Amino acid sequence: MTELTKTLELKLVEPTAHKRRKLRETREAYQQALHDAFDADCTTQTEANDIVVEYDLSGYAKNALKQYVPQLTTTYNADELHDDHPVRFTNEGLRLDHKPENAIEWYIKIPHHEDYHLWMPAQPNPEQRDWLEALHAGDAEIGESRLFEREGTWYLHVTATRDVKDGSEVSADERTPIGVDIGEASLVTVCHRDDHGSPTAPELWADEGKTVRRLRKTYFTATRRLQTRGSERIADSIGDDLWNQIDDVFHRVTREVAEYAESVGNPVLVLEDLTHIRESMDYGEYMNRRLHGWGFAKLHAQIRYKAVESGIPVKTVNPRNTSKECHACGEVGYRPKQATFTCTNDACWVSEYQADVNGAINIADRYLSGESRSREHENDDDSAEDGARLTAPQDSHADADTQQETRGTYAS
């Protein structure tokens, strides 16, 4: 069995004027509490609690804030906040009800404040019906949820976790590890070794990397100019459209990664462990911000759940030096250009090699060396990426089967 986490999308159906007003009250109080705690540079839950406790919010929203603000100030090193964050609730705050005899079958209880809650009819993503039924039956675990409004329509995204049967009972030693390298030049690169140990069938999504870089540059340029002119709403609208385009690229690429894995006998996808990636990001303020905003966590989450749903296991390994070592001899080399790896070992047959493919093979080899492990980090979808737009483009939308932030991120 493999544990799979997905973000479920619920559209709130035509709230009454009273309920709409209450939703906006919750959002406004949450935004104010979030900004005040962030401006106070709260780095611990205790510090955040001292500020948010005074606001007219449910305890579920306050508890979510206490966890979220220290992440923004420490893990993500955010400089400032976007004006419109989704309202977060911890998992205890929601209740789901199913009335199959009604025209609208699903209802969700959303906390407002104190002991006051709002029961709302909700329209789910039809492709996620089995997940909702599993939640309702207690066969899946509910996680954090996010409430937001887009163009006058309210949405709720709910994180759910359930066990999924592995597609094959093949032992680990019999599997073919496929290394997955995520970067800026090639958005994703995959490769594995054949029966003779030679790297084979590499696939690179380099054009998609160019597309995402172009969209991100457009986002920064356009929003900076519009914000300077005071056109915040237009900037937000343009930003939403550009991030939707990036999400589309992410979805297509991660789906194709899963399809690549399905074409290999007894595959296991091997990803770099996100915790180690974040810990090793020490390349100076500019590069740190760029890498934090690149969408590592979002791409990882999408590859993971799409693979697991196809019965393909996913493992993670320490990424240390996977981009620096030669896959043939293990010597530490260098990259004279972004896409080129040069081995410094004169005795090695490798002189120059495609850098991303070299990295992907090294990642796959970490699995063969016995270093791999199942994911142990629960907060793998980078909570800042799902609705938390920072000064760096922290991929504001959820993991997306989830086109999910239905929109509404690395996630995420």
DRENKOL-314883 format. One record per residue (C-alpha): residue in three letters; x, y, z. Coordinates in steps of 0.5 Angstrom, whole numbers, padded with zeros to 4 digits, always signed. Example, Ala and Ser with C-alpha at 12.3 -4.5 7.8 and 13.67 -1.06 7.14 Angstrom:
ALA+0025-0009+0016/SER+0027-0002+0014/
# end
This chain:
MET+0000+0000+0000/THR+0002+0007-0002/GLU+0000+0013+0002/LEU-0003+0018-0003/THR-0005+0026-0002/LYS-0009+0030-0006/THR-0013+0037-0006/LEU-0020+0036-0007/GLU-0024+0042-0011/LEU-0031+0044-0008/LYS-0035+0050-0011/LEU-0039+0053-0006/VAL-0046+0053-0010/GLU-0050+0060-0009/PRO-0049+0062-0002/THR-0054+0067+0000/ALA-0053+0074+0002/HIS-0052+0073+0009/LYS-0047+0067+0008/ARG-0043+0071+0003/ARG-0043+0077+0008/LYS-0040+0072+0013/LEU-0035+0069+0008/ARG-0032+0076+0007/GLU-0032+0077+0014/THR-0028+0071+0015/ARG-0023+0073+0010/GLU-0022+0080+0012/ALA-0021+0078+0019/TYR-0016+0072+0017/GLN-0012+0077+0012/GLN-0011+0082+0017/ALA-0009+0077+0022/LEU-0004+0074+0017/HIS-0001+0081+0015/ASP+0000+0083+0022/ALA+0003+0076+0025/PHE+0007+0077+0018/ASP+0009+0084+0019/ALA+0011+0082+0027/ASP+0016+0077+0024/CYS+0013+0071+0028/THR+0018+0066+0027/THR+0015+0061+0032/GLN+0007+0059+0034/THR+0007+0062+0040/GLU+0009+0069+0037/ALA+0004+0068+0032/ASN-0001+0066+0037/ASP+0000+0072+0041/ILE-0002+0076+0035/VAL-0008+0072+0032/VAL-0011+0070+0038/GLU-0015+0077+0039/TYR-0018+0076+0032/ASP-0025+0075+0031/LEU-0024+0068+0028/SER-0025+0061+0029/GLY-0020+0057+0033/TYR-0019+0053+0027/ALA-0017+0059+0023/LYS-0012+0061+0028/ASN-0009+0055+0029/ALA-0007+0054+0021/LEU-0005+0061+0022/LYS+0000+0059+0028/GLN+0003+0054+0023/TYR+0003+0058+0017/VAL+0006+0064+0019/PRO+0013+0061+0022/GLN+0014+0057+0015/LEU+0013+0064+0011/THR+0018+0068+0015/THR+0023+0062+0016/THR+0023+0056+0011/TYR+0021+0061+0005/ASN+0024+0067+0007/ALA+0018+0071+0004/ASP+0019+0079+0004/GLU+0012+0081+0003/LEU+0005+0078+0002/HIS+0000+0078-0004/ASP-0006+0081-0001/ASP-0011+0076-0003/HIS-0009+0069+0001/PRO-0014+0063+0002/VAL-0017+0062+0009/ARG-0014+0056+0012/PHE-0017+0052+0017/THR-0014+0046+0020/ASN-0017+0039+0019/GLU-0021+0039+0025/GLY-0025+0045+0023/LEU-0029+0042+0017/ARG-0035+0037+0017/LEU-0037+0033+0010/ASP-0044+0031+0009/HIS-0047+0027+0003/LYS-0055+0027+0001/PRO-0055+0023-0005/GLU-0063+0024-0005/ASN-0062+0032-0006/ALA-0060+0035-0013/ILE-0054+0038-0010/GLU-0051+0032-0006/TRP-0045+0035-0002/TYR-0045+0040+0004/ILE-0039+0042+0008/LYS-0039+0046+0014/ILE-0034+0052+0014/PRO-0032+0055+0021/HIS-0034+0062+0022/HIS-0032+0064+0029/GLU-0033+0062+0036/ASP-0038+0056+0035/TYR-0041+0059+0029/HIS-0041+0055+0023/LEU-0044+0056+0016/TRP-0047+0049+0012/MET-0046+0050+0005/PRO-0048+0046-0001/ALA-0042+0044-0005/GLN-0041+0042-0012/PRO-0034+0037-0013/ASN-0030+0036-0018/PRO-0034+0030-0021/GLU-0027+0026-0022/GLN-0026+0026-0015/ARG-0032+0023-0013/ASP-0029+0017-0010/TRP-0024+0021-0006/LEU-0030+0025-0003/GLU-0034+0018-0002/ALA-0028+0016+0002/LEU-0027+0022+0006/HIS-0035+0021+0008/ALA-0034+0014+0010/GLY-0028+0015+0014/ASP-0023+0011+0009/ALA-0019+0017+0008/GLU-0016+0023+0012/ILE-0018+0030+0012/GLY-0012+0035+0012/GLU-0012+0043+0012/SER-0017+0046+0008/ARG-0017+0053+0004/LEU-0023+0058+0002/PHE-0022+0063-0003/GLU-0026+0067-0008/ARG-0025+0068-0015/GLU-0029+0072-0020/GLY-0035+0072-0015/THR-0035+0065-0014/TRP-0033+0061-0007/TYR-0028+0055-0007/LEU-0026+0050-0002/HIS-0020+0046-0003/VAL-0019+0040+0002/THR-0013+0036+0003/ALA-0015+0029+0003/THR-0010+0023+0005/ARG-0011+0015+0003/ASP-0008+0009+0002/VAL-0007+0006-0005/LYS-0006-0001-0007/ASP+0001-0001-0011/GLY+0000-0004-0018/SER+0005-0009-0017/GLU+0008-0014-0012/VAL+0015-0014-0015/SER+0021-0013-0010/ALA+0025-0007-0010/ASP+0031-0011-0013/GLU+0027-0012-0019/ARG+0025-0005-0020/THR+0028-0001-0025/PRO+0029+0006-0022/ILE+0028+0012-0026/GLY+0031+0018-0024/VAL+0027+0025-0024/ASP+0031+0031-0025/ILE+0028+0038-0024/GLY+0031+0044-0026/GLU+0031+0051-0030/ALA+0034+0049-0036/SER+0030+0043-0037/LEU+0024+0043-0033/VAL+0024+0035-0032/THR+0029+0030-0034/VAL+0028+0023-0034/CYS+0033+0017-0035/HIS+0034+0010-0033/ARG+0039+0005-0034/ASP+0038-0001-0039/ASP+0040-0009-0037/HIS+0047-0008-0039/GLY+0047-0002-0034/SER+0048+0004-0040/PRO+0044+0010-0039/THR+0038+0009-0044/ALA+0032+0013-0047/PRO+0033+0020-0043/GLU+0027+0025-0044/LEU+0028+0032-0043/TRP+0022+0037-0043/ALA+0027+0043-0045/ASP+0022+0047-0049/GLU+0017+0047-0043/GLY+0023+0050-0039/LYS+0023+0055-0043/THR+0016+0057-0043/VAL+0016+0057-0036/ARG+0022+0062-0035/ARG+0018+0066-0041/LEU+0012+0066-0037/ARG+0015+0068-0030/LYS+0019+0073-0033/THR+0013+0076-0036/TYR+0009+0076-0030/PHE+0015+0080-0026/THR+0015+0085-0031/ALA+0008+0086-0032/THR+0006+0086-0025/ARG+0012+0091-0023/ARG+0009+0096-0028/LEU+0002+0095-0027/GLN+0003+0096-0019/THR+0008+0102-0020/ARG+0002+0105-0024/GLY-0003+0103-0018/SER-0007+0098-0022/GLU-0007+0092-0017/ARG-0013+0089-0020/ILE-0011+0088-0027/ALA-0004+0086-0024/ASP-0008+0080-0020/SER-0012+0078-0026/ILE-0006+0078-0031/GLY-0002+0074-0026/ASP-0008+0069-0025/ASP-0008+0068-0032/LEU+0000+0067-0033/TRP+0000+0062-0027/ASN-0006+0058-0030/GLN-0001+0057-0036/ILE+0004+0055-0032/ASP+0000+0050-0028/ASP-0002+0047-0035/VAL+0005+0046-0037/PHE+0006+0043-0030/HIS+0000+0038-0031/ARG+0002+0036-0038/VAL+0009+0035-0037/THR+0008+0031-0030/ARG+0003+0027-0034/GLU+0008+0025-0039/VAL+0013+0023-0034/ALA+0008+0018-0031/GLU+0007+0015-0038/TYR+0014+0015-0039/ALA+0015+0011-0033/GLU+0009+0006-0035/SER+0013+0004-0041/VAL+0019+0002-0037/GLY+0018-0005-0034/ASN+0017-0005-0027/PRO+0019+0002-0026/VAL+0020+0006-0019/LEU+0020+0014-0020/VAL+0026+0016-0016/LEU+0026+0024-0014/GLU+0030+0028-0010/ASP+0028+0029-0003/LEU+0025+0036-0002/THR+0027+0037+0005/HIS+0035+0036+0003/ILE+0034+0041-0003/ARG+0031+0047+0001/GLU+0037+0046+0006/SER+0042+0046+0001/MET+0039+0052-0002/ASP+0045+0057+0000/TYR+0047+0061-0007/GLY+0046+0068-0005/GLU+0039+0072-0004/TYR+0037+0072-0011/MET+0038+0065-0013/ASN+0035+0063-0007/ARG+0029+0066-0008/ARG+0029+0064-0015/LEU+0030+0057-0014/HIS+0024+0057-0008/GLY+0020+0060-0013/TRP+0021+0055-0019/GLY+0016+0050-0016/PHE+0020+0044-0014/ALA+0015+0042-0009/LYS+0009+0043-0014/LEU+0012+0038-0019/HIS+0014+0033-0014/ALA+0007+0033-0011/GLN+0004+0032-0018/ILE+0009+0027-0021/ARG+0008+0023-0014/TYR+0000+0023-0014/LYS+0000+0021-0022/ALA+0005+0016-0021/VAL+0002+0013-0015/GLU-0005+0013-0018/SER-0002+0009-0024/GLY+0001+0004-0019/ILE+0008+0006-0020/PRO+0012+0007-0013/VAL+0016+0013-0012/LYS+0022+0014-0008/THR+0026+0020-0005/VAL+0034+0020-0004/ASN+0038+0025-0002/PRO+0040+0030-0008/ARG+0047+0032-0005/ASN+0052+0032-0011/THR+0047+0029-0016/SER+0048+0035-0021/LYS+0056+0035-0019/GLU+0058+0028-0020/CYS+0060+0024-0026/HIS+0055+0018-0027/ALA+0060+0014-0030/CYS+0066+0014-0025/GLY+0063+0019-0019/GLU+0068+0024-0020/VAL+0066+0031-0018/GLY+0066+0035-0024/TYR+0063+0042-0026/ARG+0058+0045-0031/PRO+0061+0050-0036/LYS+0054+0051-0039/GLN+0048+0050-0036/ALA+0046+0044-0040/THR+0053+0041-0040/PHE+0057+0037-0035/THR+0064+0036-0035/CYS+0068+0030-0032/THR+0075+0032-0029/ASN+0077+0025-0029/ASP+0082+0024-0035/ALA+0081+0016-0034/CYS+0074+0016-0035/TRP+0071+0015-0042/VAL+0066+0021-0040/SER+0069+0028-0042/GLU+0062+0032-0043/TYR+0055+0030-0042/GLN+0048+0033-0042/ALA+0048+0035-0035/ASP+0041+0034-0034/VAL+0041+0027-0036/ASN+0047+0026-0032/GLY+0043+0028-0026/ALA+0038+0024-0027/ILE+0042+0018-0028/ASN+0045+0020-0021/ILE+0039+0020-0018/ALA+0037+0013-0020/ASP+0043+0010-0018/ARG+0042+0013-0011/TYR+0036+0008-0011/LEU+0040+0002-0013/SER+0045+0004-0008/GLY+0040+0003-0002/GLU+0040+0010+0000/SER+0032+0011-0002/ARG+0027+0011+0002/SER+0019+0012+0002/ARG+0017+0020+0003/GLU+0018+0021+0011/HIS+0016+0029+0010/GLU+0009+0030+0011/ASN+0009+0037+0009/ASP+0012+0036+0002/ASP+0007+0040-0002/ASP+0010+0046+0000/SER+0004+0050+0004/ALA+0006+0057+0001/GLU+0005+0055-0006/ASP-0002+0054-0005/GLY-0005+0061-0005/ALA+0001+0064-0002/ARG+0004+0068-0007/LEU+0010+0072-0005/THR+0015+0077-0008/ALA+0018+0071-0011/PRO+0013+0067-0015/GLN+0011+0061-0010/ASP+0007+0058-0015/SER+0000+0060-0012/HIS-0004+0054-0014/ALA-0005+0047-0011/ASP-0002+0041-0013/ALA-0007+0041-0018/ASP-0011+0035-0020/THR-0013+0040-0017/GLN-0013+0045-0022/GLN-0015+0047-0016/GLU-0014+0053-0015/THR-0020+0052-0019/ARG-0017+0055-0020/GLY-0014+0059-0015/THR+0004+0055-0010/TYR+0011+0049-0009/ALA+0003+0048-0008/SER+0001+0046-0009/
# end
